[in-house]
Amino acid sequence: MPVASQKAVKSPRRDAIRPTRHAAAPQEVRIIGGRWKRTPLVVKDLPGLRPTPARVRETLFNWLGQDLSGWRCVDAFAGTGALGLEAASRGASAVLLVEQDPTLARGLAAMVERLQGGDVVTVQRGDAVSALRQRQGAGLDIVFLDPPFGEGDANEALFRQALQAARQAVHADGLVYLEAPHPWSDDELAQLGLQAHRRGRAGQVAFHLLRLLPPD
């Protein structure tokens, strides 16, 4: 499907957002299902890097179904790649991992090569919101959003921009997955043309599976 081009609008830089303090991240997480099950993913000791816990991924992929054959996905703040690689492991046909940090992006590329997953998984170094805006109208099946947690208006703006861009990149029945430091209300989501399909909470992480609001 042709992808409409759109001039990228600068979004808040990852390193300009003060991350919320969390307990020390594990040194590795593992893919929990599919052809790459139990494959370890290294978690580098970098500020703000907070991989999605296994129990949250297990819940998410129970919601989605274990078989994602043919799905087209974007993991927009990829980090360790846990969400996007989990989708690819479960049969997704095209997965884009977008990561701004050069060290993490190189690590993702090396992992994809190690898994021999280059026919399915692509790594793009760059700004997540801009990458999604460039895919407006792409008809994706799901966009995974796990932005860095921070404080203040800049962080709030990043979440809103990411949600808006993701909504425009999925098809009418597509899904947007969001992790955030607090639950997003129905009213907040409706302002962005989204509605909650499923919600969950794990420690300091609120996670949401979202659908597009039907047209009036």
Secondary structure as GFF3:
##gff-version 3
##sequence-region A 1 216
A	DSSP	three_ten_helix	14	16	.	.	.	ID=ss1
A	DSSP	beta_strand	28	30	.	.	.	ID=ss2
A	DSSP	beta_strand	40	42	.	.	.	ID=ss3
A	DSSP	alpha_helix	54	64	.	.	.	ID=ss4
A	DSSP	beta_strand	72	75	.	.	.	ID=ss5
A	DSSP	alpha_helix	82	89	.	.	.	ID=ss6
A	DSSP	beta_strand	94	99	.	.	.	ID=ss7
A	DSSP	alpha_helix	102	115	.	.	.	ID=ss8
A	DSSP	beta_strand	121	125	.	.	.	ID=ss9
A	DSSP	alpha_helix	128	133	.	.	.	ID=ss10
A	DSSP	beta_strand	140	145	.	.	.	ID=ss11
A	DSSP	alpha_helix	153	169	.	.	.	ID=ss12
A	DSSP	beta_strand	170	180	.	.	.	ID=ss13
A	DSSP	alpha_helix	186	190	.	.	.	ID=ss14
A	DSSP	beta_strand	194	202	.	.	.	ID=ss15
A	DSSP	beta_strand	205	212	.	.	.	ID=ss16
###
